[in-house]
């Protein structure tokens, strides 16, 4: 999605930046993991295919992707490449043409050293905020593998409720309806988040 290609979201634990070609090699290394392939229901891609996928995700109007950076590493290593601070990614898919207010959200904390520290929770909160305030979304769904208990627990803590279980796909669907009380709760949880230009004037060529 080109809408977010020049936006940086600054949180306490994570920094969200657009998915650019700079991030592809590290992302490609992550996705060689059989565990991550299973958790994300993904097939392994070649490096060339991964670059093509990054360009597609940048250009597709129905996909919004941010790379999750570890804010502590980024602060401790000023001037270093973002690749060395990468923790995972967070995505919004606008998959229902009949309901533009619905977004499917997913998060992956791929770097083992970054797990269990609340990075995924803050990344999801920040992406919910972006979806509500910038994309006009009022409903969110998360589809999670039945065996991924940590992720299911995290989304439940963020007020998502289970609405379906698929034995065929072995996944659980959770949903959050952004009522006014939920919207106020979200704004309180993300009051510290700052939106800044991402590498102003140096966005990727079309």
MARZA-95920 format. One line per 8 residues: number of its first residue (from 1); their letters; for each residue x, y, z of N, C-alpha, C, O. Coordinates in nm, 2 decimals. Last residue first. Layout:
# MARZA-95920
NUM> a> X/Y/Z/X/Y/Z/X/Y/Z/X/Y/Z ~ ...
END
This chain:
# MARZA-95920
206> xxxxxxxx> 0.89/0.45/-0.81/0.77/0.38/-0.86/0.81/0.27/-0.95/0.73/0.19/-1.00 ~ 1.15/0.44/-0.56/1.09/0.48/-0.69/0.97/0.40/-0.73/0.96/0.28/-0.68 ~ 1.09/0.49/-0.21/1.14/0.41/-0.32/1.08/0.46/-0.45/0.97/0.51/-0.45 ~ 1.17/0.81/-0.06/1.09/0.70/-0.08/1.13/0.62/-0.20/1.19/0.68/-0.29 ~ 1.31/1.04/0.03/1.39/0.93/-0.02/1.30/0.80/-0.04/1.36/0.69/-0.03 ~ 1.16/1.24/0.15/1.22/1.27/0.02/1.30/1.15/-0.04/1.36/1.17/-0.15 ~ 1.23/1.12/0.47/1.16/1.22/0.39/1.24/1.25/0.26/1.36/1.28/0.26 ~ 1.22/0.87/0.62/1.32/0.91/0.52/1.27/1.01/0.42/1.26/0.98/0.30
198> xxxxxxxx> 0.90/0.91/0.70/1.00/0.81/0.69/1.10/0.84/0.58/1.06/0.85/0.46 ~ 0.76/1.14/0.93/0.80/1.11/0.80/0.91/1.00/0.80/1.00/1.01/0.88 ~ 0.57/1.00/1.21/0.68/1.09/1.16/0.70/1.05/1.01/0.67/0.94/0.97 ~ 0.36/0.98/1.49/0.38/0.96/1.34/0.47/1.06/1.29/0.46/1.18/1.31 ~ 0.39/0.83/1.81/0.41/0.95/1.72/0.42/0.90/1.58/0.48/0.80/1.55 ~ 0.21/0.71/2.09/0.26/0.69/1.96/0.27/0.81/1.88/0.18/0.90/1.87 ~ 0.09/0.75/2.33/0.24/0.78/2.32/0.29/0.77/2.18/0.40/0.82/2.15 ~ -0.16/0.65/2.32/-0.15/0.80/2.33/0.00/0.84/2.31/0.03/0.96/2.28
190> xxxxxxxx> -0.25/0.40/2.30/-0.16/0.44/2.20/-0.13/0.59/2.21/-0.08/0.65/2.11 ~ -0.45/0.36/2.50/-0.33/0.26/2.49/-0.22/0.31/2.40/-0.11/0.27/2.41 ~ -0.63/0.56/2.43/-0.56/0.57/2.55/-0.43/0.48/2.55/-0.32/0.52/2.60 ~ -0.73/0.46/2.19/-0.66/0.59/2.19/-0.58/0.61/2.32/-0.47/0.67/2.31 ~ -0.85/0.22/2.28/-0.74/0.21/2.19/-0.66/0.34/2.19/-0.53/0.34/2.19 ~ -1.06/0.33/2.44/-0.96/0.25/2.50/-0.83/0.24/2.41/-0.72/0.25/2.46 ~ -1.20/0.46/2.23/-1.14/0.54/2.34/-1.03/0.46/2.41/-0.93/0.52/2.44 ~ -1.28/0.23/2.09/-1.20/0.33/2.02/-1.13/0.42/2.13/-1.01/0.45/2.11
182> xxxxxxxx> -1.44/0.10/2.27/-1.32/0.04/2.23/-1.22/0.14/2.16/-1.10/0.13/2.18 ~ -1.65/0.29/2.30/-1.57/0.26/2.41/-1.44/0.19/2.37/-1.33/0.22/2.43 ~ -1.74/0.28/2.02/-1.69/0.41/2.08/-1.60/0.38/2.20/-1.49/0.44/2.22 ~ -1.62/-0.02/1.87/-1.73/0.06/1.92/-1.66/0.19/1.98/-1.54/0.20/1.99 ~ -1.49/-0.21/1.66/-1.44/-0.08/1.72/-1.56/0.01/1.76/-1.58/0.11/1.69 ~ -1.48/-0.54/1.73/-1.57/-0.44/1.68/-1.53/-0.31/1.75/-1.53/-0.29/1.87 ~ -1.27/-0.80/1.66/-1.28/-0.68/1.74/-1.37/-0.58/1.67/-1.33/-0.53/1.56 ~ -1.24/-1.15/1.65/-1.29/-1.03/1.59/-1.30/-0.92/1.70/-1.33/-0.94/1.82
174> xxxxxxxx> -1.08/-1.45/1.54/-1.11/-1.36/1.64/-1.15/-1.23/1.58/-1.10/-1.19/1.48 ~ -1.07/-1.78/1.43/-1.10/-1.64/1.39/-1.15/-1.56/1.51/-1.24/-1.60/1.58 ~ -0.84/-2.04/1.42/-0.94/-1.97/1.50/-0.95/-1.83/1.45/-0.85/-1.76/1.42 ~ -0.77/-2.33/1.22/-0.75/-2.19/1.26/-0.87/-2.14/1.34/-0.98/-2.18/1.32 ~ -0.77/-2.55/1.05/-0.71/-2.56/1.18/-0.67/-2.42/1.23/-0.56/-2.39/1.27 ~ -0.91/-2.57/0.82/-0.79/-2.49/0.81/-0.71/-2.49/0.94/-0.60/-2.43/0.95 ~ -1.10/-2.75/0.93/-1.04/-2.78/0.80/-0.91/-2.70/0.79/-0.81/-2.76/0.75 ~ -1.20/-2.64/1.15/-1.12/-2.77/1.17/-1.05/-2.80/1.04/-0.95/-2.87/1.04
166> xxxxxxxx> -1.22/-2.32/1.25/-1.22/-2.40/1.13/-1.13/-2.53/1.15/-1.01/-2.52/1.16 ~ -1.42/-2.13/1.45/-1.31/-2.22/1.45/-1.32/-2.31/1.33/-1.43/-2.36/1.30 ~ -1.51/-1.79/1.54/-1.52/-1.91/1.46/-1.40/-2.00/1.48/-1.29/-1.95/1.51 ~ -1.48/-1.59/1.72/-1.61/-1.59/1.66/-1.63/-1.72/1.57/-1.74/-1.76/1.53 ~ -1.34/-1.46/2.02/-1.34/-1.57/1.92/-1.48/-1.58/1.86/-1.58/-1.58/1.93 ~ -1.25/-1.12/2.04/-1.34/-1.23/2.08/-1.34/-1.34/1.97/-1.35/-1.30/1.85 ~ -1.01/-0.88/2.15/-1.06/-0.96/2.04/-1.14/-1.08/2.10/-1.10/-1.14/2.20 ~ -0.88/-0.74/2.35/-1.03/-0.73/2.34/-1.09/-0.80/2.22/-1.21/-0.78/2.19
158> xxxxxxxx> -0.62/-0.81/2.39/-0.65/-0.68/2.32/-0.80/-0.67/2.28/-0.83/-0.60/2.19 ~ -0.63/-1.06/2.49/-0.60/-0.95/2.59/-0.63/-0.81/2.52/-0.65/-0.71/2.59 ~ -0.67/-1.19/2.25/-0.78/-1.19/2.35/-0.75/-1.08/2.45/-0.85/-1.01/2.49 ~ -0.42/-1.17/2.14/-0.53/-1.10/2.08/-0.65/-1.09/2.17/-0.73/-0.99/2.17 ~ -0.27/-1.33/2.32/-0.24/-1.19/2.30/-0.36/-1.11/2.24/-0.39/-1.00/2.29 ~ -0.38/-1.58/2.29/-0.39/-1.51/2.42/-0.37/-1.36/2.40/-0.44/-1.28/2.47 ~ -0.30/-1.63/2.02/-0.45/-1.63/2.06/-0.47/-1.55/2.19/-0.56/-1.47/2.20 ~ -0.02/-1.64/2.05/-0.09/-1.53/1.97/-0.24/-1.52/2.00/-0.29/-1.41/2.01
150> xxxxxxxx> 0.01/-1.86/2.22/0.06/-1.73/2.26/-0.01/-1.62/2.18/-0.05/-1.51/2.24 ~ -0.11/-2.08/2.06/-0.17/-2.03/2.19/-0.12/-1.89/2.23/-0.20/-1.81/2.27 ~ -0.13/-2.20/1.79/-0.05/-2.08/1.83/-0.12/-2.01/1.95/-0.17/-1.90/1.94 ~ -0.29/-2.40/1.71/-0.18/-2.44/1.80/-0.10/-2.32/1.84/-0.01/-2.34/1.93 ~ -0.47/-2.29/1.53/-0.52/-2.34/1.66/-0.41/-2.37/1.76/-0.43/-2.36/1.88 ~ -0.36/-1.99/1.37/-0.35/-2.14/1.38/-0.39/-2.18/1.52/-0.35/-2.12/1.62 ~ -0.58/-1.72/1.33/-0.46/-1.77/1.39/-0.47/-1.92/1.40/-0.58/-1.98/1.43 ~ -0.69/-1.42/1.21/-0.70/-1.57/1.19/-0.57/-1.63/1.23/-0.47/-1.60/1.17
142> xxxxxxxx> -0.87/-1.15/1.32/-0.73/-1.21/1.32/-0.76/-1.36/1.30/-0.84/-1.42/1.38 ~ -1.04/-0.85/1.21/-1.03/-1.00/1.23/-0.89/-1.04/1.24/-0.80/-0.99/1.17 ~ -1.21/-0.55/1.29/-1.08/-0.62/1.27/-1.10/-0.77/1.30/-1.17/-0.81/1.39 ~ -1.38/-0.26/1.20/-1.39/-0.40/1.24/-1.26/-0.47/1.20/-1.20/-0.44/1.10 ~ -1.34/-0.01/1.11/-1.42/-0.02/1.23/-1.43/-0.16/1.28/-1.48/-0.19/1.39 ~ -1.11/0.20/0.93/-1.16/0.07/0.97/-1.24/0.07/1.10/-1.20/0.15/1.19 ~ -0.99/0.43/0.81/-1.14/0.43/0.84/-1.19/0.29/0.88/-1.31/0.27/0.85 ~ -0.73/0.46/0.78/-0.79/0.38/0.68/-0.94/0.37/0.70/-1.02/0.31/0.62
134> xxxxxxxx> -0.64/0.62/0.99/-0.60/0.65/0.86/-0.67/0.58/0.75/-0.68/0.62/0.64 ~ -0.76/0.53/1.23/-0.75/0.68/1.21/-0.71/0.71/1.06/-0.74/0.82/1.02 ~ -0.77/0.25/1.22/-0.89/0.33/1.26/-0.88/0.47/1.21/-0.97/0.53/1.15 ~ -0.52/0.17/1.14/-0.63/0.13/1.06/-0.76/0.21/1.09/-0.83/0.24/1.00 ~ -0.36/0.28/1.34/-0.34/0.33/1.20/-0.46/0.29/1.12/-0.51/0.37/1.03 ~ -0.45/0.13/1.56/-0.47/0.28/1.56/-0.46/0.33/1.41/-0.54/0.42/1.37 ~ -0.37/-0.12/1.48/-0.51/-0.09/1.50/-0.54/0.06/1.49/-0.63/0.10/1.43 ~ -0.09/-0.08/1.49/-0.16/-0.10/1.36/-0.31/-0.08/1.37/-0.37/-0.04/1.27
126> xxxxxxxx> -0.06/-0.04/1.76/-0.02/0.07/1.67/-0.09/0.05/1.53/-0.13/0.15/1.47 ~ -0.14/-0.29/1.85/-0.21/-0.17/1.90/-0.18/-0.06/1.80/-0.28/0.02/1.77 ~ 0.06/-0.45/1.73/-0.08/-0.47/1.69/-0.16/-0.34/1.73/-0.24/-0.30/1.66 ~ 0.29/-0.36/1.86/0.28/-0.35/1.71/0.13/-0.36/1.67/0.09/-0.29/1.58 ~ 0.24/-0.43/2.12/0.24/-0.28/2.09/0.23/-0.27/1.94/0.16/-0.17/1.89 ~ 0.25/-0.71/2.10/0.13/-0.64/2.15/0.13/-0.50/2.11/0.02/-0.44/2.06 ~ 0.50/-0.76/2.00/0.39/-0.79/1.92/0.26/-0.72/1.96/0.19/-0.67/1.88 ~ 0.66/-0.68/2.23/0.67/-0.61/2.10/0.55/-0.63/2.01/0.50/-0.54/1.94
118> xxxxxxxx> 0.66/-0.81/2.47/0.55/-0.72/2.44/0.56/-0.64/2.31/0.48/-0.55/2.29 ~ 0.84/-1.01/2.49/0.87/-0.88/2.55/0.77/-0.77/2.53/0.78/-0.66/2.56 ~ 0.83/-1.25/2.35/0.80/-1.25/2.49/0.83/-1.12/2.57/0.84/-1.12/2.69 ~ 1.10/-1.21/2.12/0.98/-1.26/2.16/0.96/-1.25/2.31/1.05/-1.25/2.39 ~ 1.35/-1.14/2.03/1.26/-1.03/2.05/1.12/-1.08/2.10/1.03/-1.00/2.13 ~ 1.50/-1.35/1.97/1.54/-1.27/2.09/1.45/-1.16/2.12/1.46/-1.10/2.23 ~ 1.38/-1.45/1.73/1.36/-1.52/1.86/1.40/-1.44/1.98/1.33/-1.44/2.08 ~ 1.21/-1.26/1.51/1.34/-1.27/1.57/1.33/-1.33/1.71/1.26/-1.27/1.80
110> xxxxxxxx> 0.94/-1.24/1.44/1.02/-1.35/1.38/1.16/-1.37/1.45/1.21/-1.48/1.46 ~ 0.64/-1.18/1.51/0.77/-1.15/1.57/0.86/-1.26/1.54/0.86/-1.37/1.61 ~ 0.38/-1.09/1.32/0.48/-1.19/1.33/0.61/-1.13/1.40/0.67/-1.04/1.34 ~ 0.03/-1.04/1.29/0.16/-0.99/1.33/0.25/-1.11/1.35/0.21/-1.22/1.38 ~ -0.26/-0.93/1.11/-0.17/-1.03/1.16/-0.04/-0.97/1.20/0.00/-0.87/1.14 ~ -0.60/-0.85/1.04/-0.47/-0.81/1.10/-0.39/-0.93/1.14/-0.44/-1.03/1.19 ~ -0.83/-0.75/0.81/-0.77/-0.87/0.87/-0.63/-0.83/0.92/-0.54/-0.79/0.83 ~ -1.08/-0.50/0.83/-0.94/-0.53/0.81/-0.90/-0.66/0.88/-0.93/-0.68/0.99
102> xxxxxxxx> -1.37/-0.34/0.71/-1.31/-0.46/0.78/-1.17/-0.48/0.74/-1.14/-0.48/0.62 ~ -1.49/-0.15/0.57/-1.46/-0.11/0.71/-1.39/-0.23/0.78/-1.36/-0.21/0.90 ~ -1.56/-0.23/0.32/-1.43/-0.16/0.33/-1.40/-0.12/0.47/-1.29/-0.07/0.50 ~ -1.71/-0.49/0.22/-1.71/-0.43/0.35/-1.57/-0.36/0.37/-1.48/-0.41/0.43 ~ -1.68/-0.60/-0.03/-1.82/-0.56/0.01/-1.82/-0.49/0.14/-1.93/-0.43/0.18 ~ -1.42/-0.68/-0.04/-1.46/-0.57/-0.12/-1.60/-0.51/-0.09/-1.63/-0.40/-0.11 ~ -1.22/-0.78/0.20/-1.37/-0.79/0.17/-1.41/-0.67/0.09/-1.44/-0.57/0.15 ~ -0.96/-0.74/0.27/-0.99/-0.85/0.19/-1.13/-0.87/0.15/-1.17/-0.95/0.07
94> xxxxxxxx> -0.72/-0.57/0.35/-0.85/-0.53/0.32/-0.91/-0.62/0.22/-0.92/-0.60/0.10 ~ -0.49/-0.65/0.60/-0.54/-0.69/0.46/-0.69/-0.65/0.45/-0.77/-0.68/0.54 ~ -0.21/-0.54/0.76/-0.36/-0.53/0.75/-0.40/-0.56/0.61/-0.34/-0.51/0.51 ~ 0.06/-0.66/0.96/-0.01/-0.64/0.83/-0.15/-0.62/0.85/-0.21/-0.67/0.95 ~ 0.40/-0.65/1.07/0.25/-0.65/1.11/0.18/-0.60/0.98/0.22/-0.51/0.91 ~ 0.70/-0.83/1.14/0.62/-0.75/1.06/0.47/-0.75/1.11/0.44/-0.84/1.19 ~ 1.02/-0.82/1.32/0.91/-0.89/1.26/0.83/-0.80/1.16/0.88/-0.70/1.11 ~ 1.25/-0.69/1.39/1.20/-0.79/1.48/1.09/-0.88/1.42/1.07/-0.99/1.46
86> xxxxxxxx> 1.55/-0.54/1.29/1.43/-0.59/1.26/1.38/-0.70/1.36/1.46/-0.79/1.40 ~ 1.80/-0.42/1.32/1.70/-0.40/1.43/1.57/-0.46/1.40/1.47/-0.45/1.48 ~ 1.94/-0.47/1.10/2.00/-0.52/1.22/1.90/-0.50/1.34/1.92/-0.56/1.44 ~ 1.80/-0.32/0.91/1.80/-0.47/0.90/1.85/-0.53/1.03/1.80/-0.63/1.07 ~ 1.86/-0.06/0.93/1.74/-0.11/1.00/1.74/-0.26/1.00/1.67/-0.31/1.09 ~ 2.21/-0.01/1.00/2.10/-0.04/0.91/1.98/-0.09/0.99/1.99/-0.15/1.09 ~ 2.31/0.26/1.23/2.32/0.12/1.18/2.20/0.10/1.09/2.10/0.17/1.09 ~ 2.26/0.50/1.34/2.34/0.50/1.22/2.35/0.36/1.16/2.40/0.35/1.04
78> xxxxxxxx> 2.25/0.39/1.67/2.22/0.49/1.57/2.31/0.49/1.45/2.43/0.47/1.47 ~ 2.18/0.16/1.85/2.27/0.15/1.73/2.24/0.26/1.63/2.21/0.23/1.52 ~ 2.00/0.20/2.05/2.14/0.17/2.09/2.24/0.17/1.97/2.36/0.17/1.99 ~ 1.77/0.24/1.91/1.83/0.35/1.98/1.97/0.33/2.02/2.05/0.42/2.03 ~ 1.73/-0.01/1.80/1.75/0.10/1.71/1.81/0.22/1.78/1.89/0.29/1.72 ~ 1.70/-0.16/2.03/1.82/-0.19/1.94/1.84/-0.07/1.85/1.96/-0.03/1.83 ~ 1.46/-0.05/2.12/1.58/-0.05/2.20/1.71/-0.07/2.12/1.80/0.00/2.14 ~ 1.28/-0.11/1.91/1.31/0.03/1.94/1.44/0.04/2.03/1.52/0.14/2.00
70> xxxxxxxx> 1.29/-0.33/1.66/1.31/-0.32/1.81/1.36/-0.18/1.84/1.47/-0.15/1.80 ~ 1.05/-0.28/1.40/1.18/-0.27/1.45/1.19/-0.27/1.60/1.09/-0.22/1.67 ~ 0.84/-0.43/1.18/0.85/-0.40/1.32/1.00/-0.40/1.36/1.07/-0.50/1.34 ~ 0.72/-0.31/0.87/0.82/-0.39/0.94/0.83/-0.34/1.08/0.83/-0.22/1.11 ~ 0.38/-0.30/0.77/0.49/-0.23/0.83/0.59/-0.34/0.88/0.55/-0.44/0.93 ~ 0.15/-0.30/0.51/0.25/-0.37/0.58/0.35/-0.28/0.64/0.40/-0.18/0.58 ~ -0.16/-0.34/0.37/-0.08/-0.24/0.44/0.02/-0.32/0.53/-0.02/-0.39/0.62 ~ -0.34/-0.41/0.08/-0.24/-0.46/0.18/-0.16/-0.35/0.24/-0.11/-0.26/0.17
62> xxxxxxxx> -0.49/-0.32/-0.13/-0.56/-0.39/-0.02/-0.46/-0.45/0.08/-0.51/-0.53/0.16 ~ -0.33/-0.20/-0.32/-0.41/-0.11/-0.24/-0.48/-0.18/-0.12/-0.53/-0.12/-0.03 ~ 0.00/-0.29/-0.39/-0.14/-0.34/-0.37/-0.21/-0.25/-0.28/-0.17/-0.22/-0.17 ~ 0.27/-0.20/-0.37/0.18/-0.14/-0.47/0.03/-0.18/-0.45/-0.06/-0.10/-0.49 ~ 0.39/-0.35/-0.16/0.40/-0.20/-0.16/0.30/-0.14/-0.25/0.24/-0.03/-0.22 ~ 0.34/-0.60/-0.24/0.28/-0.56/-0.12/0.28/-0.41/-0.11/0.19/-0.34/-0.05 ~ 0.51/-0.61/-0.47/0.36/-0.63/-0.48/0.29/-0.58/-0.36/0.19/-0.51/-0.37 ~ 0.76/-0.58/-0.36/0.71/-0.48/-0.46/0.56/-0.49/-0.47/0.49/-0.39/-0.48
54> xxxxxxxx> 0.77/-0.82/-0.21/0.78/-0.69/-0.14/0.72/-0.58/-0.23/0.65/-0.49/-0.19 ~ 0.76/-1.01/-0.41/0.65/-1.00/-0.32/0.65/-0.87/-0.25/0.54/-0.81/-0.22 ~ 1.00/-0.97/-0.54/0.88/-0.94/-0.61/0.76/-0.93/-0.52/0.67/-0.85/-0.55 ~ 1.17/-1.05/-0.33/1.18/-0.91/-0.37/1.05/-0.87/-0.45/1.00/-0.76/-0.44 ~ 1.09/-1.32/-0.32/1.07/-1.23/-0.20/1.07/-1.08/-0.24/0.99/-1.01/-0.19 ~ 1.19/-1.41/-0.56/1.04/-1.41/-0.54/1.01/-1.32/-0.42/0.90/-1.25/-0.42 ~ 1.46/-1.39/-0.51/1.40/-1.31/-0.62/1.25/-1.30/-0.60/1.19/-1.19/-0.62 ~ 1.49/-1.58/-0.31/1.52/-1.44/-0.28/1.45/-1.35/-0.38/1.40/-1.24/-0.35
46> xxxxxxxx> 1.21/-1.81/-0.32/1.35/-1.77/-0.35/1.36/-1.62/-0.31/1.27/-1.55/-0.29 ~ 1.00/-1.91/-0.03/1.02/-1.84/-0.16/1.17/-1.82/-0.19/1.25/-1.82/-0.09 ~ 0.80/-2.15/0.13/0.93/-2.09/0.11/0.94/-2.03/-0.03/0.90/-2.09/-0.13 ~ 0.46/-2.06/0.22/0.56/-2.15/0.14/0.69/-2.08/0.13/0.69/-1.96/0.11 ~ 0.28/-2.03/0.53/0.36/-1.98/0.41/0.44/-2.08/0.34/0.49/-2.18/0.41 ~ 0.14/-2.02/0.77/0.09/-2.09/0.66/0.15/-2.04/0.53/0.08/-2.02/0.43 ~ 0.27/-1.92/0.99/0.21/-1.82/0.90/0.15/-1.88/0.78/0.10/-1.81/0.69 ~ 0.35/-2.15/1.12/0.27/-2.05/1.20/0.20/-1.95/1.10/0.09/-1.90/1.13
38> xxxxxxxx> 0.51/-2.27/0.92/0.39/-2.34/0.97/0.30/-2.24/1.04/0.18/-2.24/1.02 ~ 0.71/-2.09/0.88/0.63/-2.13/0.77/0.50/-2.19/0.81/0.39/-2.17/0.76 ~ 0.82/-2.08/1.14/0.75/-1.96/1.09/0.66/-2.00/0.97/0.55/-1.94/0.95 ~ 0.93/-2.35/1.14/0.83/-2.31/1.24/0.75/-2.19/1.19/0.63/-2.18/1.20 ~ 1.11/-2.34/0.93/0.99/-2.43/0.92/0.88/-2.39/1.02/0.77/-2.40/0.99 ~ 1.26/-2.06/0.81/1.23/-2.13/0.93/1.10/-2.21/0.91/1.00/-2.16/0.87 ~ 1.29/-1.89/0.60/1.34/-2.02/0.58/1.31/-2.11/0.70/1.32/-2.24/0.69 ~ 1.20/-1.65/0.68/1.10/-1.73/0.63/1.16/-1.87/0.58/1.08/-1.95/0.52
30> xxxxxxxx> 1.44/-1.51/0.77/1.34/-1.56/0.86/1.25/-1.67/0.81/1.22/-1.77/0.87 ~ 1.56/-1.46/0.52/1.62/-1.55/0.61/1.52/-1.61/0.71/1.52/-1.72/0.75 ~ 1.38/-1.27/0.42/1.39/-1.40/0.35/1.46/-1.50/0.44/1.42/-1.62/0.44 ~ 1.42/-1.06/0.60/1.29/-1.13/0.60/1.30/-1.26/0.53/1.24/-1.36/0.58 ~ 1.68/-1.00/0.52/1.65/-1.05/0.66/1.52/-1.12/0.66/1.51/-1.23/0.73 ~ 1.63/-0.91/0.25/1.72/-1.02/0.28/1.70/-1.08/0.42/1.70/-1.20/0.44 ~ 1.43/-0.69/0.27/1.40/-0.82/0.21/1.50/-0.93/0.25/1.46/-1.04/0.29 ~ 1.48/-0.44/0.36/1.44/-0.53/0.46/1.43/-0.68/0.41/1.42/-0.77/0.48
22> xxxxxxxx> 1.53/-0.29/0.13/1.63/-0.30/0.23/1.61/-0.41/0.33/1.70/-0.48/0.38 ~ 1.28/-0.26/0.01/1.38/-0.36/-0.05/1.49/-0.39/0.05/1.56/-0.49/0.05 ~ 1.05/-0.21/0.28/1.12/-0.17/0.16/1.22/-0.28/0.12/1.23/-0.38/0.19 ~ 0.77/-0.16/0.46/0.85/-0.27/0.41/0.92/-0.23/0.28/0.85/-0.22/0.17 ~ 0.78/0.13/0.68/0.73/0.06/0.56/0.83/-0.05/0.52/0.95/-0.04/0.54 ~ 0.80/0.07/1.03/0.84/0.14/0.91/0.79/0.06/0.79/0.76/-0.05/0.80 ~ 0.75/0.12/1.37/0.70/0.06/1.25/0.74/0.14/1.13/0.72/0.26/1.13 ~ 0.92/0.03/1.66/0.91/0.14/1.56/0.86/0.07/1.43/0.91/-0.03/1.39
14> xxxxxxxx> 0.85/-0.06/2.00/0.87/-0.09/1.86/0.86/0.04/1.78/0.80/0.14/1.82 ~ 0.83/0.04/2.26/0.90/-0.08/2.24/0.94/-0.11/2.09/1.03/-0.18/2.06 ~ 0.69/0.29/2.21/0.79/0.27/2.32/0.88/0.15/2.30/1.00/0.16/2.32 ~ 0.68/0.40/1.87/0.62/0.36/1.99/0.73/0.35/2.10/0.84/0.40/2.08 ~ 0.63/0.57/1.57/0.72/0.55/1.68/0.65/0.52/1.81/0.57/0.60/1.86 ~ 0.60/0.50/1.24/0.52/0.51/1.37/0.61/0.47/1.48/0.67/0.37/1.49 ~ 0.65/0.67/0.94/0.71/0.59/1.05/0.63/0.61/1.17/0.59/0.73/1.20 ~ 0.57/0.68/0.59/0.52/0.70/0.73/0.60/0.61/0.83/0.62/0.49/0.80
6> xxxxxx> 0.57/0.64/0.32/0.66/0.74/0.38/0.62/0.78/0.52/0.63/0.89/0.56 ~ 0.39/0.44/0.26/0.53/0.42/0.22/0.62/0.53/0.27/0.75/0.52/0.26 ~ 0.12/0.42/0.30/0.21/0.42/0.42/0.36/0.42/0.38/0.44/0.40/0.47 ~ 0.00/0.42/0.05/-0.04/0.52/0.15/0.06/0.53/0.27/0.07/0.64/0.32 ~ 0.07/0.21/-0.10/0.16/0.33/-0.11/0.12/0.43/-0.01/0.20/0.53/0.02 ~ 0.08/-0.12/0.00/0.00/0.00/0.00/0.09/0.12/0.00/0.17/0.14/0.09
END
